[in-house]
């Protein structure tokens, strides 16, 4: 028995429905992720700022670091995070490095931020990291040639580097 030649037909309605379902599912997953991210950001922000205000530096640093993982461009939280890292006792190298990273991120976002530059200069001087101190001083002089502290930082760095 012979079968007539059959062509496979695509059911357009089913195809459209499948595409719409996949698109709707994708949109809902993205929306759910954003909502979850916002909730977690709010929780870690509140916990971090509360701990910062209470002087619980370890908890503040932990929560603010988690918040910054989702919102890396928040300058005020970067500043609080760096201060919390510096306030943790006993002073340990990882906390100093995290504070330096926070202040350097602030300078990336706001190159004219004098407070972050002064904190970095103090940290680099204390750590005897004179190459980075010279870098910070030169950056400050580019932004404000009339700054009184930057030439002193640069002179200190260059003397220590025998340059």
Phi and psi in degrees as a GROMACS rama.xvg file:
@    title "Ramachandran Plot"
@    xaxis  label "Phi"
@    yaxis  label "Psi"
@TYPE xy
-93.5643  139.03  UNK-2
-97.8818  135.245  UNK-3
-65.3591  153.606  UNK-4
-66.8683  114.908  UNK-5
-108.1  133.83  UNK-6
-101.281  137.669  UNK-7
-75.3261  128.911  UNK-8
-106.864  138.908  UNK-9
-88.2256  127.357  UNK-10
-80.8458  104.205  UNK-11
-63.8766  -39.3316  UNK-12
-62.0512  -45.3108  UNK-13
-65.4483  -40.5444  UNK-14
-61.7806  -44.7553  UNK-15
-63.3536  -42.7805  UNK-16
-62.9447  -43.4689  UNK-17
-62.9495  -43.2649  UNK-18
-63.0083  -44.7645  UNK-19
-61.9163  -40.7253  UNK-20
-63.852  -43.9275  UNK-21
-63.9756  -42.8463  UNK-22
-64.3088  -45.2557  UNK-23
-62.6871  -40.4902  UNK-24
-63.4265  -43.6846  UNK-25
-62.0923  -44.8195  UNK-26
-63.5741  -42.2035  UNK-27
-66.9071  -35.7192  UNK-28
-66.254  -41.5766  UNK-29
-64.4078  -43.8295  UNK-30
-63.625  -42.5204  UNK-31
-63.2238  -38.9576  UNK-32
-64.4198  -43.1169  UNK-33
-64.6832  -41.1022  UNK-34
-64.3796  -45.5025  UNK-35
-61.8947  -43.6846  UNK-36
-61.611  -42.1185  UNK-37
-64.2801  -41.3055  UNK-38
-64.837  -46.5531  UNK-39
-64.1369  -37.8174  UNK-40
-62.7457  -44.2736  UNK-41
-64.1042  -42.6625  UNK-42
-63.4968  -47.9913  UNK-43
-69.5958  -33.1519  UNK-44
-62.9953  -49.5074  UNK-45
-64.1307  -43.542  UNK-46
-64.5724  -40.5758  UNK-47
-67.7566  -44.5362  UNK-48
-70.0157  -35.5269  UNK-49
-64.5388  -45.598  UNK-50
-64.6206  -37.0797  UNK-51
-63.0207  -44.8577  UNK-52
-65.2002  -32.5409  UNK-53
-81.8049  -13.0396  UNK-54
84.569  16.7429  UNK-55
-87.3655  83.7857  UNK-56
-65.8223  -38.3187  UNK-57
-64.4201  -47.2799  UNK-58
-66.2019  -39.274  UNK-59
-62.0311  -46.4564  UNK-60
-62.6591  -42.6462  UNK-61
-63.0671  -49.4345  UNK-62
-70.0588  -39.2073  UNK-63
-68.8291  -34.3563  UNK-64
-63.4111  -41.4428  UNK-65
-64.6321  -41.6316  UNK-66
-62.2961  -42.9815  UNK-67
-68.0296  -23.0023  UNK-68
-63.2639  -27.4846  UNK-69
-100.161  -23.2413  UNK-70
-134.405  71.9334  UNK-71
-72.5134  -7.52913  UNK-72
-105.076  13.5647  UNK-73
-84.6364  99.7303  UNK-74
-63.0101  -43.2049  UNK-75
-64.5929  -38.3891  UNK-76
-72.1821  -35.5631  UNK-77
-59.3143  -41.0591  UNK-78
-64.7516  -44.8437  UNK-79
-64.6858  -40.3559  UNK-80
-61.0531  -46.7138  UNK-81
-63.5901  -41.3907  UNK-82
-64.7838  -40.4292  UNK-83
-63.928  -43.2565  UNK-84
-60.9715  -38.8188  UNK-85
-72.2967  -24.1762  UNK-86
-85.7766  -12.0438  UNK-87
-68.1103  129.555  UNK-88
-115.656  142.451  UNK-89
-72.2593  156.407  UNK-90
-69.003  126.448  UNK-91
-128.325  152.698  UNK-92
-56.6281  -43.122  UNK-93
-60.2989  -36.9285  UNK-94
-68.1274  -39.1377  UNK-95
-63.5293  -42.3143  UNK-96
-64.7994  -39.2522  UNK-97
-67.3366  -38.487  UNK-98
-64.5093  -43.765  UNK-99
-61.4162  -43.0683  UNK-100
-60.8266  -39.5256  UNK-101
-63.959  -46.2662  UNK-102
-67.3059  -35.9514  UNK-103
-66.7828  -36.1068  UNK-104
-64.5339  -39.2757  UNK-105
-59.7839  -43.4997  UNK-106
-66.7994  -30.3727  UNK-107
-65.301  -40.4118  UNK-108
-80.2681  -35.1454  UNK-109
-137.884  84.6242  UNK-110
-59.4677  -22.6908  UNK-111
-89.857  6.15379  UNK-112
-68.3593  105.891  UNK-113
-72.6723  -34.8582  UNK-114
-63.2299  -45.6786  UNK-115
-64.315  -40.2028  UNK-116
-65.0789  -40.1518  UNK-117
-67.5553  -40.3501  UNK-118
-62.7052  -43.7181  UNK-119
-63.6756  -41.5779  UNK-120
-61.2473  -43.4156  UNK-121
-63.5059  -42.2614  UNK-122
-66.1766  -44.068  UNK-123
-66.5909  -36.3009  UNK-124
-65.5457  -46.1541  UNK-125
-63.6298  -33.3306  UNK-126
-88.0764  -3.17172  UNK-127
61.0305  36.7165  UNK-128
-99.2073  79.9593  UNK-129
-78.722  -22.2756  UNK-130
-66.5217  -44.5439  UNK-131
-71.0365  -31.4477  UNK-132
-62.3929  -43.0751  UNK-133
-63.2375  -39.9981  UNK-134
-60.9849  -45.6642  UNK-135
-63.2763  -42.4551  UNK-136
-64.0312  -44.7472  UNK-137
-63.4773  -39.7083  UNK-138
-62.5486  -39.4402  UNK-139
-67.3759  -40.5581  UNK-140
-66.3074  -31.3408  UNK-141
-65.6931  -38.7914  UNK-142
-77.5035  -44.0276  UNK-143
-136.657  92.7098  UNK-144
-63.8284  -17.535  UNK-145
-93.2263  5.62707  UNK-146
-62.3251  135.413  UNK-147
-85.5482  -27.3456  UNK-148
-83.687  -34.2373  UNK-149
-59.3817  -43.2759  UNK-150
-63.1217  -32.9372  UNK-151
-68.0698  -41.0072  UNK-152
-61.7191  -45.6683  UNK-153
-64.263  -43.3588  UNK-154
-62.4216  -44.6927  UNK-155
-59.6121  -45.396  UNK-156
-64.0626  -46.2376  UNK-157
-67.9603  -36.1842  UNK-158
-63.4049  -46.7015  UNK-159
-66.2243  -27.8634  UNK-160
-89.5958  3.38813  UNK-161
56.4904  41.5401  UNK-162
